[in-house]
Amino acid sequence: YATVLCILATSASWTLLDGWSRGGIALAGSVLFLVSDAILGLREFTDWIGRARIPVMATYIPAQLLIALTVLETIG
């Protein structure tokens, strides 16, 4: 799973070659997705973060939206 996340971040940064509008949206979405998964990992495997539903969803939902917008812009 970590490999897939690294591929996501790498491919999103490659989209910066297409310009900041699409590339910036893709990169922001992938970074937010990585942050949400990091928070989930911290919540699952440590007691450091406790219950973190709000921070997880506050990063996950915008991440999915930005990634979807990138895909829609690429298709359209």
C-alpha positions as CSV (number, residue, x, y, z in Angstrom):
1,Y,0.0,0.0,0.0
2,A,2.9,2.4,0.8
3,T,4.2,1.7,-2.7
4,V,0.9,2.7,-4.3
5,L,0.8,5.9,-2.2
6,C,4.3,6.7,-3.4
7,I,3.3,6.1,-7.0
8,L,0.3,8.4,-6.4
9,A,2.5,11.2,-5.1
10,T,5.1,10.8,-7.8
11,S,2.6,10.8,-10.7
12,A,0.8,13.8,-9.2
13,S,4.1,15.7,-9.1
14,W,4.7,14.7,-12.8
15,T,1.5,16.5,-13.7
16,L,3.1,19.7,-12.7
17,L,4.8,19.5,-16.2
18,D,1.3,20.0,-17.6
19,G,0.9,23.3,-15.8
20,W,0.1,24.6,-12.3
21,S,-3.7,24.4,-12.8
22,R,-4.0,20.6,-13.3
23,G,-0.6,19.7,-11.6
24,G,-1.3,21.8,-8.5
25,I,-4.7,20.3,-8.0
26,A,-3.4,16.8,-8.4
27,L,-0.4,17.4,-6.1
28,A,-2.6,19.1,-3.5
29,G,-5.0,16.1,-3.6
30,S,-2.3,13.5,-3.3
31,V,-0.6,15.4,-0.4
32,L,-3.9,15.6,1.4
33,F,-4.6,11.9,0.8
34,L,-1.1,11.1,2.2
35,V,-1.8,13.2,5.3
36,S,-5.2,11.5,5.9
37,D,-3.6,8.1,5.7
38,A,-0.7,9.2,8.0
39,I,-3.3,10.3,10.5
40,L,-5.1,7.0,10.2
41,G,-1.8,5.1,10.7
42,L,-1.0,7.2,13.8
43,R,-4.5,6.6,15.2
44,E,-4.3,2.9,14.5
45,F,-0.8,2.0,15.7
46,T,-0.1,4.6,18.4
47,D,-2.0,6.2,21.3
48,W,-0.5,9.6,20.3
49,I,-3.4,11.0,18.3
50,G,-6.4,9.3,20.0
51,R,-9.6,9.6,18.1
52,A,-9.0,11.6,15.0
53,R,-12.2,11.4,12.9
54,I,-12.4,15.1,12.2
55,P,-8.8,15.6,11.0
56,V,-9.0,12.4,8.9
57,M,-12.2,13.4,7.1
58,A,-11.1,17.1,6.9
59,T,-8.2,15.9,4.8
60,Y,-9.7,12.8,3.0
61,I,-12.8,14.5,1.5
62,P,-10.9,17.5,-0.1
63,A,-8.2,15.0,-1.3
64,Q,-10.8,12.9,-3.1
65,L,-12.5,16.0,-4.5
66,L,-9.2,17.4,-5.9
67,I,-8.1,14.0,-7.3
68,A,-11.6,13.6,-9.0
69,L,-11.3,17.2,-10.4
70,T,-8.0,16.3,-11.9
71,V,-9.3,13.2,-13.5
72,L,-12.4,15.1,-14.9
73,E,-10.1,17.8,-16.3
74,T,-7.9,15.3,-17.9
75,I,-10.9,13.5,-19.5
76,G,-12.7,16.7,-20.6
